Amino acid sequence: MAAIPEPFRQAMANLVVVVDDWPDPDAMEAMYGDRDEVVYGLFEGTPLPERGAADSADLPAVIHLYRCPLEQDWPDPRDLAREVEVTLAHEIAHFMGLDEAAIRQYGYE
């Protein structure tokens, strides 16, 4: 968490991070059209810029990090730590409403 940029950490006040073993096949089917799609992380919820007064009673947004795909693709602990940082920052950026260009400005591809 210390490696995540300060603006991203501040945005996490109403955000839950959950570590799951694998992505839910039903969610992958709905998002990507492929039950077997594997991703490292997933943001679920309404991005901050799209929230209104009606959203104030919503449950916190959720970021899922998927342990098994991360560990399989990044067996070296240093590489794994960096990819967890990249994935977490990327999903927080989606929560913040940032696009891919803005994410790259923070050094995350």
N, C-alpha and C positions, 0 to 999 in steps of 0.2 A: 504493500500500500504506500510505503514511503516514496517509491519511485513514480507514482502516479502524479501528474502535474496538479498543483494546488487548485486551479479552477475546477478540475474534475473531482477532486476530493470534496470540495465545498458542495458540489451538486449532489453528493451522495446522502444528504440529510434525510431524504424520503425515498430511499432506494435500498432494496434488499439484494444481497448477493448470495446465491445458493450454488453449492457444488454438487453436481449430479455425476453419476458414472458415465452415462450416455445420453445423447439427445432422445427425446420421445419420438418414435417413428411417426405417430399421427401429426405431430407438430412439423416434422420435416416434410411430410406429404403436403400439408396445407401451405407451407411456405415455399417449398422448392419443387413440388410435384414428384418427389422421390422419397419414399419411406426410408431408403438406405443412405440418404445424404448424411454426411457427418460434418459437423461444425465444432469449433472450439468453444463458442459462446453464443448466447442469444439474449436479446433484450425483449422483454414483454411489458407492455404498458403504454401509457400515453406520454410522448415526449414533452418536456417542460414547455416549449413554445406553443404547443397545441392545447395545453390545459386551460380550462376556464373554471368559473365558480362552480359549475355543476360537477366538476371532477374532484372537488375538495374532499368528498367523502370516499373517493376510490381508495382501494388498498394501495400500499406502496408499489411502485414499479419494481420489477424483478429482473435481475441479470442472472442467467444460468451460465456457469462455467462447467465444461464437460471434462472431467478428470481423465478418463480412459483414452480418448483421442489425443489429448494433450500429451499424456505420458508415452503413448505409442509413437507419436511423431517427433517428440523431443526428449529422447532418453537421457541426454546429458543434463544434469541438474541446473547448470548455469543457463543453458539454452531453454530449458523448461521454464525457469523463473522469468526469463525475458519474454517468452511467448505468453505466459500468464499475464504479465504486465501489459503487453500489447493487446491481448484479447480483452482484458478488463477495461483498459482505457478506450478501446474501440466501442465497446458496448455502453460505457458511460457516456461517450460522445453521442451515441444515438439517443440516449435519454435526454441529453442536453439539446438535441435537435441539430447537431452539427453534421455537415455533409462530409464526404470523403476528402475533399480538398482541405477543409479545416482540420480534419484529423491528421492529414499529412503534414500540416504546418507544425504540429506538435511532435513530429518525428515518428509517427506511427503509420505503417503501410497497411 
